[in-house]
């Protein structure tokens, strides 16, 4: 039986997130997927893990959108999966332009994006849903009170991984980082189990499924050790969040478990950097999206998650010879 062919474009080809999505594509056999990857740097692993690669400007450049539309048109891209947070507003605002080219953008609409990238708006969302979240202060608010230490500070806009995210031990720390971080959000420091939930909604924003995992160890904001959890109450909460925005396609929601309470901290409207872990545990979101895109019914009760499954991540090398041919460890040619 001939497989349905789909061309997918993935941005941010140098990120662990993009590589996780590519792994998810390669680990399914139902669809013949052609992967077009792009990044502002051509010396990235995604360059060699994809079928076609383009170097494009960063999202801060005025030529970014034009370059991405050109790739979609030239390569007849059917699905576009943005990975880098800084691209989201530009791409979400231009969804209609991609639609005219026959391309479906796997990204939430602009109003939802604006809530997710602004941490103060995210806190208000949690409040509106009656969900616990960290006590949070703006620069003006924290100067008027005497907060209890330790605190936690990070950018309120476009926060990414652990960039400019710090534990604040005392007032001296606070004054130092307030000068260092523009537009900060200052929060109570939560001591508890750190949890990420990979969520998938359909193209209309209806919840499909979710998989939670505890982040046992992280490096630079990326989970390198974790374990799969199963809590129906947590699943119900993330369903409520994802449909309220609504999320279209993938998202990852972060929270802390303190005692029996879940305290929600972030919603990222994209695949997570450890999506490969969720794939191994039974939630291959990119495969399910391909099913939804081709009009198939996804039976979520048929998914069986491997509760208790653990992951331990490690580096894997790609070697590129003088003819620009990529090899993996063991010197196996990846592609001609």
C-alpha positions as a Markdown table, in Angstrom:
| # | Residue | x | y | z |
|---|---|---|---|---|
| 1 | Unk | 0.0 | 0.0 | 0.0 |
| 2 | Unk | 1.4 | 3.4 | -1.0 |
| 3 | Unk | 2.1 | 5.7 | 1.8 |
| 4 | Unk | 0.6 | 9.3 | 1.9 |
| 5 | Unk | 3.4 | 11.8 | 1.2 |
| 6 | Unk | 3.6 | 15.0 | 3.2 |
| 7 | Unk | 6.2 | 17.7 | 3.1 |
| 8 | Unk | 6.9 | 19.3 | 6.5 |
| 9 | Unk | 9.0 | 22.4 | 7.2 |
| 10 | Unk | 10.6 | 22.7 | 10.6 |
| 11 | Unk | 12.3 | 25.9 | 11.8 |
| 12 | Unk | 15.1 | 26.1 | 14.5 |
| 13 | Unk | 16.9 | 23.1 | 13.1 |
| 14 | Unk | 19.7 | 23.6 | 15.6 |
| 15 | Unk | 17.5 | 23.0 | 18.6 |
| 16 | Unk | 16.9 | 19.9 | 20.6 |
| 17 | Unk | 13.2 | 20.5 | 20.0 |
| 18 | Unk | 13.5 | 20.4 | 16.2 |
| 19 | Unk | 15.6 | 17.2 | 16.4 |
| 20 | Unk | 12.9 | 15.6 | 18.7 |
| 21 | Unk | 10.3 | 16.4 | 16.1 |
| 22 | Unk | 12.4 | 14.9 | 13.3 |
| 23 | Unk | 13.0 | 11.8 | 15.4 |
| 24 | Unk | 9.2 | 11.5 | 15.8 |
| 25 | Unk | 8.7 | 11.7 | 12.1 |
| 26 | Unk | 11.4 | 9.1 | 11.4 |
| 27 | Unk | 10.0 | 6.7 | 14.0 |
| 28 | Unk | 6.6 | 6.4 | 12.3 |
| 29 | Unk | 6.0 | 4.3 | 9.2 |
| 30 | Unk | 2.5 | 5.3 | 8.1 |
| 31 | Unk | 3.5 | 8.5 | 6.2 |
| 32 | Unk | 6.3 | 9.2 | 3.7 |
| 33 | Unk | 7.5 | 12.5 | 5.1 |
| 34 | Unk | 9.9 | 14.8 | 3.4 |
| 35 | Unk | 11.5 | 17.1 | 6.0 |
| 36 | Unk | 12.6 | 20.6 | 5.0 |
| 37 | Unk | 14.5 | 22.2 | 7.8 |
| 38 | Unk | 15.8 | 25.8 | 8.3 |
| 39 | Unk | 17.9 | 27.8 | 10.7 |
| 40 | Unk | 19.8 | 31.0 | 10.8 |
| 41 | Unk | 23.0 | 28.9 | 11.2 |
| 42 | Unk | 23.8 | 26.2 | 8.6 |
| 43 | Unk | 26.3 | 24.4 | 10.9 |
| 44 | Unk | 23.7 | 22.6 | 12.9 |
| 45 | Unk | 22.7 | 19.0 | 13.3 |
| 46 | Unk | 19.2 | 19.5 | 11.8 |
| 47 | Unk | 20.9 | 20.4 | 8.5 |
| 48 | Unk | 22.0 | 16.8 | 8.1 |
| 49 | Unk | 19.0 | 15.1 | 9.7 |
| 50 | Unk | 16.6 | 16.6 | 7.2 |
| 51 | Unk | 16.0 | 16.0 | 3.5 |
| 52 | Unk | 16.4 | 19.7 | 2.5 |
| 53 | Unk | 18.0 | 22.5 | 4.4 |
| 54 | Unk | 17.8 | 26.3 | 4.1 |
| 55 | Unk | 19.7 | 29.0 | 5.9 |
| 56 | Unk | 17.3 | 31.9 | 6.8 |
| 57 | Unk | 17.5 | 35.2 | 8.7 |
| 58 | Unk | 16.5 | 35.3 | 12.3 |
| 59 | Unk | 13.0 | 36.3 | 13.2 |
| 60 | Unk | 14.3 | 39.8 | 14.3 |
| 61 | Unk | 15.2 | 40.5 | 10.6 |
| 62 | Unk | 12.6 | 42.1 | 8.3 |
| 63 | Unk | 13.4 | 39.5 | 5.6 |
| 64 | Unk | 12.5 | 36.5 | 7.9 |
| 65 | Unk | 8.9 | 36.1 | 6.8 |
| 66 | Unk | 9.7 | 36.6 | 3.1 |
| 67 | Unk | 12.4 | 33.9 | 3.3 |
| 68 | Unk | 10.1 | 31.5 | 5.0 |
| 69 | Unk | 7.2 | 32.1 | 2.6 |
| 70 | Unk | 9.7 | 31.5 | -0.3 |
| 71 | Unk | 10.7 | 28.1 | 1.1 |
| 72 | Unk | 7.1 | 27.1 | 1.6 |
| 73 | Unk | 6.2 | 28.0 | -2.0 |
| 74 | Unk | 9.4 | 26.5 | -3.6 |
| 75 | Unk | 9.3 | 23.2 | -1.7 |
| 76 | Unk | 5.4 | 22.8 | -1.7 |
| 77 | Unk | 5.4 | 22.6 | 2.1 |
| 78 | Unk | 2.1 | 21.3 | 3.4 |
| 79 | Unk | 2.8 | 21.6 | 7.2 |
| 80 | Unk | 4.9 | 24.3 | 8.8 |
| 81 | Unk | 6.1 | 23.7 | 12.4 |
| 82 | Unk | 7.7 | 26.7 | 14.0 |
| 83 | Unk | 10.0 | 25.9 | 16.9 |
| 84 | Unk | 11.7 | 29.1 | 18.0 |
| 85 | Unk | 9.6 | 31.3 | 20.4 |
| 86 | Unk | 10.8 | 34.6 | 18.8 |
| 87 | Unk | 9.2 | 33.5 | 15.5 |
| 88 | Unk | 5.8 | 32.9 | 16.8 |
| 89 | Unk | 4.2 | 36.3 | 16.7 |
| 90 | Unk | 5.4 | 37.0 | 13.2 |
| 91 | Unk | 4.3 | 33.6 | 11.8 |
| 92 | Unk | 0.9 | 33.6 | 13.7 |
| 93 | Unk | 0.1 | 37.0 | 12.3 |
| 94 | Unk | 0.9 | 35.7 | 8.8 |
| 95 | Unk | -1.1 | 32.5 | 8.9 |
| 96 | Unk | -3.4 | 33.6 | 6.1 |
| 97 | Unk | -0.4 | 34.1 | 3.8 |
| 98 | Unk | 0.8 | 30.5 | 4.4 |
| 99 | Unk | -2.8 | 29.2 | 3.9 |
| 100 | Unk | -2.8 | 30.8 | 0.4 |
| 101 | Unk | 0.2 | 28.8 | -0.5 |
| 102 | Unk | -1.5 | 25.5 | 0.6 |
| 103 | Unk | 0.4 | 25.3 | 3.9 |
| 104 | Unk | -1.1 | 24.6 | 7.3 |
| 105 | Unk | 0.8 | 26.3 | 10.2 |
| 106 | Unk | 1.0 | 24.1 | 13.3 |
| 107 | Unk | 0.9 | 27.0 | 15.7 |
| 108 | Unk | -1.7 | 28.6 | 17.9 |
| 109 | Unk | -3.4 | 31.8 | 16.8 |
| 110 | Unk | -2.0 | 35.2 | 17.7 |
| 111 | Unk | -4.1 | 36.0 | 20.8 |
| 112 | Unk | -3.0 | 32.7 | 22.4 |
| 113 | Unk | 0.6 | 33.3 | 21.5 |
| 114 | Unk | 0.5 | 36.7 | 23.1 |
| 115 | Unk | -0.7 | 35.2 | 26.4 |
| 116 | Unk | 1.9 | 32.5 | 26.4 |
| 117 | Unk | 4.9 | 34.7 | 25.6 |
| 118 | Unk | 4.0 | 37.3 | 28.3 |
| 119 | Unk | 4.4 | 35.6 | 31.7 |
| 120 | Unk | 2.1 | 38.2 | 33.4 |
| 121 | Unk | -0.7 | 37.4 | 31.0 |
| 122 | Unk | 0.0 | 33.7 | 31.6 |
| 123 | Unk | -0.4 | 34.2 | 35.4 |
| 124 | Unk | -3.7 | 36.0 | 34.8 |
| 125 | Unk | -4.8 | 33.1 | 32.6 |
| 126 | Unk | -4.2 | 30.7 | 35.5 |
| 127 | Unk | -6.1 | 33.0 | 37.9 |
| 128 | Unk | -9.1 | 33.0 | 35.5 |
| 129 | Unk | -9.1 | 29.2 | 35.5 |
| 130 | Unk | -8.8 | 28.9 | 39.2 |
| 131 | Unk | -5.4 | 27.2 | 39.0 |
| 132 | Unk | -2.6 | 27.8 | 41.6 |
| 133 | Unk | 0.4 | 29.7 | 40.3 |
| 134 | Unk | 3.5 | 31.3 | 41.9 |
| 135 | Unk | 3.1 | 34.7 | 43.6 |
| 136 | Unk | 4.4 | 37.1 | 41.0 |
| 137 | Unk | 5.5 | 40.7 | 41.0 |
| 138 | Unk | 6.4 | 43.3 | 38.5 |
| 139 | Unk | 9.4 | 45.6 | 39.0 |
| 140 | Unk | 7.2 | 48.4 | 40.3 |
| 141 | Unk | 5.3 | 46.0 | 42.7 |
| 142 | Unk | 8.4 | 44.4 | 44.2 |
| 143 | Unk | 9.9 | 47.8 | 45.0 |
| 144 | Unk | 6.8 | 48.6 | 47.1 |
| 145 | Unk | 6.8 | 45.4 | 49.3 |
| 146 | Unk | 9.1 | 43.4 | 51.5 |
| 147 | Unk | 9.0 | 40.0 | 49.8 |
| 148 | Unk | 10.1 | 36.8 | 51.4 |
| 149 | Unk | 13.3 | 35.3 | 50.1 |
| 150 | Unk | 14.3 | 33.3 | 48.2 |
| 151 | Unk | 12.7 | 34.6 | 45.0 |
| 152 | Unk | 13.0 | 33.7 | 41.4 |
| 153 | Unk | 13.5 | 36.2 | 38.5 |
| 154 | Unk | 13.3 | 35.7 | 34.8 |
| 155 | Unk | 12.2 | 37.7 | 31.7 |
| 156 | Unk | 8.5 | 38.3 | 31.5 |
| 157 | Unk | 8.7 | 38.3 | 27.7 |
| 158 | Unk | 10.1 | 35.6 | 25.5 |
| 159 | Unk | 11.7 | 33.7 | 28.3 |
| 160 | Unk | 13.6 | 30.7 | 27.0 |
| 161 | Unk | 15.2 | 27.8 | 28.8 |
| 162 | Unk | 17.2 | 29.2 | 31.7 |
| 163 | Unk | 18.5 | 32.3 | 29.9 |
| 164 | Unk | 18.4 | 35.2 | 32.5 |
| 165 | Unk | 16.6 | 33.0 | 35.0 |
| 166 | Unk | 18.1 | 33.2 | 38.6 |
| 167 | Unk | 17.4 | 32.3 | 42.2 |
| 168 | Unk | 17.4 | 35.4 | 44.3 |
| 169 | Unk | 18.8 | 34.9 | 47.8 |
| 170 | Unk | 18.4 | 38.4 | 49.3 |
| 171 | Unk | 17.9 | 42.1 | 48.6 |
| 172 | Unk | 21.4 | 42.5 | 47.2 |
| 173 | Unk | 20.8 | 39.8 | 44.7 |
| 174 | Unk | 17.5 | 41.3 | 43.7 |
| 175 | Unk | 18.9 | 44.8 | 43.1 |
| 176 | Unk | 21.7 | 43.3 | 41.0 |
| 177 | Unk | 19.4 | 41.3 | 38.7 |
| 178 | Unk | 16.8 | 44.0 | 38.4 |
| 179 | Unk | 19.5 | 46.0 | 36.6 |
| 180 | Unk | 20.5 | 43.1 | 34.5 |
| 181 | Unk | 17.1 | 41.7 | 33.2 |
| 182 | Unk | 14.8 | 44.0 | 31.2 |
| 183 | Unk | 11.0 | 43.6 | 31.8 |
| 184 | Unk | 11.4 | 40.9 | 34.6 |
| 185 | Unk | 8.9 | 38.9 | 36.4 |
| 186 | Unk | 9.8 | 38.2 | 40.1 |
| 187 | Unk | 8.2 | 35.2 | 41.7 |
| 188 | Unk | 8.2 | 33.2 | 44.8 |
| 189 | Unk | 10.8 | 30.4 | 44.7 |
| 190 | Unk | 8.9 | 27.1 | 44.5 |
| 191 | Unk | 10.4 | 24.1 | 46.1 |
| 192 | Unk | 8.8 | 21.0 | 44.7 |
| 193 | Unk | 8.9 | 18.4 | 41.9 |
| 194 | Unk | 9.3 | 20.1 | 38.5 |
| 195 | Unk | 6.9 | 18.7 | 35.9 |
| 196 | Unk | 6.5 | 19.2 | 32.2 |
| 197 | Unk | 3.4 | 18.1 | 30.4 |
| 198 | Unk | 3.5 | 17.6 | 26.6 |
| 199 | Unk | 0.0 | 18.5 | 25.3 |
| 200 | Unk | -1.6 | 17.9 | 21.9 |
| 201 | Unk | -4.7 | 19.6 | 20.6 |
| 202 | Unk | -6.3 | 19.2 | 17.2 |
| 203 | Unk | -6.5 | 22.0 | 14.5 |
| 204 | Unk | -9.6 | 23.4 | 16.2 |
| 205 | Unk | -8.1 | 23.6 | 19.6 |
| 206 | Unk | -9.8 | 20.6 | 21.1 |
| 207 | Unk | -7.7 | 18.5 | 23.5 |
| 208 | Unk | -6.3 | 15.2 | 22.1 |
| 209 | Unk | -4.0 | 13.9 | 24.9 |
| 210 | Unk | -1.2 | 14.8 | 27.2 |
| 211 | Unk | 1.8 | 13.1 | 28.8 |
| 212 | Unk | 3.4 | 14.3 | 32.1 |
| 213 | Unk | 7.0 | 13.7 | 33.1 |
| 214 | Unk | 8.9 | 14.8 | 36.1 |
| 215 | Unk | 12.2 | 16.6 | 35.3 |
| 216 | Unk | 14.7 | 14.8 | 37.5 |
| 217 | Unk | 17.7 | 16.7 | 36.2 |
| 218 | Unk | 18.1 | 19.5 | 33.8 |
| 219 | Unk | 20.9 | 21.3 | 32.1 |
| 220 | Unk | 20.5 | 24.8 | 30.6 |
| 221 | Unk | 16.7 | 24.4 | 30.9 |
| 222 | Unk | 16.6 | 21.1 | 29.0 |
| 223 | Unk | 15.5 | 17.9 | 30.7 |
| 224 | Unk | 18.2 | 15.2 | 30.6 |
| 225 | Unk | 16.7 | 12.8 | 33.1 |
| 226 | Unk | 13.0 | 12.2 | 33.8 |
| 227 | Unk | 10.3 | 9.8 | 34.6 |
| 228 | Unk | 6.7 | 9.4 | 33.1 |
| 229 | Unk | 3.9 | 10.2 | 35.5 |
| 230 | Unk | 0.2 | 9.4 | 35.5 |
| 231 | Unk | -2.3 | 11.7 | 37.3 |
| 232 | Unk | -5.8 | 12.2 | 35.8 |
| 233 | Unk | -6.3 | 15.4 | 37.9 |
| 234 | Unk | -3.2 | 16.9 | 36.3 |
| 235 | Unk | -4.4 | 15.8 | 32.8 |
| 236 | Unk | -7.8 | 17.5 | 33.5 |
| 237 | Unk | -6.0 | 20.8 | 34.5 |
| 238 | Unk | -3.8 | 20.9 | 31.4 |
| 239 | Unk | -6.8 | 20.1 | 29.2 |
| 240 | Unk | -8.6 | 23.1 | 30.7 |
| 241 | Unk | -5.6 | 25.3 | 30.0 |
| 242 | Unk | -5.1 | 24.1 | 26.5 |
| 243 | Unk | -8.7 | 24.5 | 25.4 |
| 244 | Unk | -9.2 | 27.8 | 27.1 |
| 245 | Unk | -6.4 | 29.5 | 25.2 |
| 246 | Unk | -7.0 | 27.6 | 22.8 |
| 247 | Unk | -3.8 | 25.8 | 21.9 |
| 248 | Unk | -3.6 | 24.5 | 18.3 |
| 249 | Unk | -1.3 | 21.6 | 17.9 |
| 250 | Unk | 1.5 | 21.1 | 20.4 |
| 251 | Unk | 2.3 | 22.8 | 23.7 |
| 252 | Unk | 4.2 | 22.1 | 26.8 |
| 253 | Unk | 2.9 | 23.2 | 30.2 |
| 254 | Unk | 5.2 | 23.5 | 33.2 |
| 255 | Unk | 4.3 | 23.2 | 36.8 |
| 256 | Unk | 5.6 | 22.2 | 40.3 |
| 257 | Unk | 4.1 | 19.6 | 42.6 |
| 258 | Unk | 4.3 | 20.8 | 46.2 |
| 259 | Unk | 2.7 | 18.3 | 48.4 |
| 260 | Unk | -0.5 | 17.3 | 46.7 |
| 261 | Unk | -0.9 | 20.7 | 44.9 |
| 262 | Unk | 0.2 | 21.5 | 41.3 |
| 263 | Unk | 1.4 | 25.1 | 40.9 |
| 264 | Unk | 1.4 | 26.1 | 37.2 |
| 265 | Unk | 4.2 | 28.4 | 35.9 |
| 266 | Unk | 4.4 | 28.4 | 32.1 |
| 267 | Unk | 2.7 | 27.5 | 28.9 |
| 268 | Unk | 4.9 | 27.2 | 25.8 |
| 269 | Unk | 2.9 | 26.9 | 22.6 |
| 270 | Unk | 5.3 | 24.4 | 20.9 |
| 271 | Unk | 6.8 | 21.0 | 21.1 |
| 272 | Unk | 9.1 | 20.6 | 24.2 |
| 273 | Unk | 12.8 | 20.1 | 24.0 |
| 274 | Unk | 12.3 | 16.6 | 25.4 |
| 275 | Unk | 9.5 | 15.5 | 23.1 |
| 276 | Unk | 11.6 | 12.5 | 22.2 |
| 277 | Unk | 11.0 | 11.2 | 25.7 |
| 278 | Unk | 7.2 | 11.5 | 25.2 |
| 279 | Unk | 7.5 | 9.6 | 21.9 |
| 280 | Unk | 9.2 | 6.7 | 23.6 |
| 281 | Unk | 6.5 | 6.8 | 26.3 |
| 282 | Unk | 3.7 | 6.5 | 23.8 |
| 283 | Unk | 2.8 | 10.0 | 22.7 |
| 284 | Unk | 4.2 | 10.7 | 19.2 |
| 285 | Unk | 2.4 | 14.0 | 18.7 |
| 286 | Unk | 3.8 | 14.7 | 15.2 |
| 287 | Unk | 2.5 | 11.3 | 14.0 |
| 288 | Unk | -0.9 | 12.1 | 15.5 |
| 289 | Unk | -0.8 | 15.5 | 13.8 |
| 290 | Unk | -0.2 | 13.8 | 10.5 |
| 291 | Unk | -3.2 | 11.6 | 11.1 |
| 292 | Unk | -5.3 | 14.6 | 11.9 |
| 293 | Unk | -4.0 | 16.5 | 8.8 |
| 294 | Unk | -5.0 | 13.7 | 6.5 |
| 295 | Unk | -8.5 | 13.5 | 8.0 |
| 296 | Unk | -8.1 | 10.4 | 10.1 |
| 297 | Unk | -9.8 | 10.0 | 13.5 |
| 298 | Unk | -7.4 | 9.8 | 16.4 |
| 299 | Unk | -8.5 | 7.4 | 19.0 |
| 300 | Unk | -6.9 | 8.7 | 22.2 |
| 301 | Unk | -8.1 | 5.8 | 24.3 |
| 302 | Unk | -5.9 | 3.5 | 22.1 |
| 303 | Unk | -2.8 | 5.3 | 23.3 |
| 304 | Unk | -1.0 | 3.4 | 26.1 |
| 305 | Unk | 1.6 | 5.4 | 28.0 |
| 306 | Unk | 4.5 | 3.8 | 29.8 |
| 307 | Unk | 4.1 | 5.1 | 33.3 |
| 308 | Unk | 7.3 | 4.9 | 35.2 |
| 309 | Unk | 9.5 | 5.0 | 32.1 |
| 310 | Unk | 12.7 | 6.8 | 32.7 |
| 311 | Unk | 15.0 | 8.7 | 30.3 |
| 312 | Unk | 18.7 | 9.4 | 30.5 |
| 313 | Unk | 19.9 | 11.6 | 27.7 |
| 314 | Unk | 23.4 | 11.8 | 26.3 |
| 315 | Unk | 25.3 | 13.4 | 23.4 |
| 316 | Unk | 25.4 | 11.8 | 19.9 |
| 317 | Unk | 27.8 | 13.0 | 17.3 |
| 318 | Unk | 27.5 | 13.9 | 13.6 |
| 319 | Unk | 30.7 | 14.0 | 11.6 |
| 320 | Unk | 30.8 | 16.0 | 8.3 |
| 321 | Unk | 33.5 | 15.2 | 5.8 |
| 322 | Unk | 35.1 | 17.6 | 3.3 |
| 323 | Unk | 32.4 | 16.8 | 0.8 |
| 324 | Unk | 29.8 | 17.9 | 3.2 |
| 325 | Unk | 28.6 | 14.3 | 3.7 |
| 326 | Unk | 27.3 | 13.6 | 7.3 |
| 327 | Unk | 28.1 | 10.5 | 9.2 |
| 328 | Unk | 27.0 | 9.3 | 12.7 |
| 329 | Unk | 29.0 | 7.6 | 15.3 |
| 330 | Unk | 30.3 | 4.3 | 13.8 |
| 331 | Unk | 30.8 | 6.2 | 10.6 |
| 332 | Unk | 27.5 | 5.4 | 9.0 |
| 333 | Unk | 26.5 | 7.7 | 6.2 |
| 334 | Unk | 23.3 | 9.6 | 7.0 |
| 335 | Unk | 22.5 | 10.7 | 3.5 |
| 336 | Unk | 24.3 | 11.3 | 0.2 |
